[in-house]
Each structure stands twice: as structure tokens, then as C-alpha cells.
Amino acid sequence: MMKLRAFIFVFMMLMLGGAEACKCMMGDTPMHVETRYCCVEVGGFPRGHDCPAGTISKHLSAFSDCCKSMERGFKSDCRCPKGC
């Protein structure tokens, strides 16, 4: 049952990947360089200035932590399933 739930979760995240992208943000301003860095850091594949959520679906919290660890303490605009 757990494997089925995990499969469904990953499948849904992949389906949302084209629709939802994560960014490191400073207020309302997207931080492009930091977004690309954190995306690659957690094993994602950046597209333009975005990090598709589907490519980091199991690492959304790590992406958020990476954004927070930057010098100015940016925030991720993605929701984490277990909270960030």
C-alpha cells in the first residue's frame, strides 16, 4: 500500500511539474541565480529561471532549505507536503 501511495504521489508531482515551478524569492522578486543553484543542488533540472516541482518532488524541503541558506535568507515559493 505504501508503494502505491508513493507511486501516486510521484506521478502527481510529475504531472504538476509543467504547471508548477519553484523559485527562491526575496519578497515578490524571484532570485534567478539562486533558484538555478538550489535546483541543481537538490538534483533538479532548471528550465529557464524556474525549477520544475516535478523534477524535485521528493526534495521540496531541501530546495526550501537551500533558498534559506543563501546569504539573504530567501524563501521558496513552493509548498512542501510536510511543511518547509
CORCOR-V364088 format. One record per residue. N is the residue number from 1. PSI is psi as a letter, one per 30 degrees, with the letter a starting at -180 (* if undefined). Layout:
BEGIN
n->{N N}
psi->{PSI PSI}
END
This chain:
BEGIN
n->{1 2 3 4 5 6 7 8 9 10 11 12 13 14 15 16 17 18 19 20 21 22 23 24 25 26 27 28 29 30 31 32 33 34 35 36 37 38 39 40 41 42 43 44 45 46 47 48 49 50 51 52 53 54 55 56 57 58 59 60 61 62 63 64 65 66 67 68 69 70 71 72 73 74 75 76 77 78 79 80 81 82 83 84}
psi->{e e e e e e e e e e e e e e e f e f e k k k l k k j b g k k j e e e e e e e e e e g g l j k j b g l j k e f f g e f g e e e e e e e e f f l e g h l k k g k k k e g k *}
END
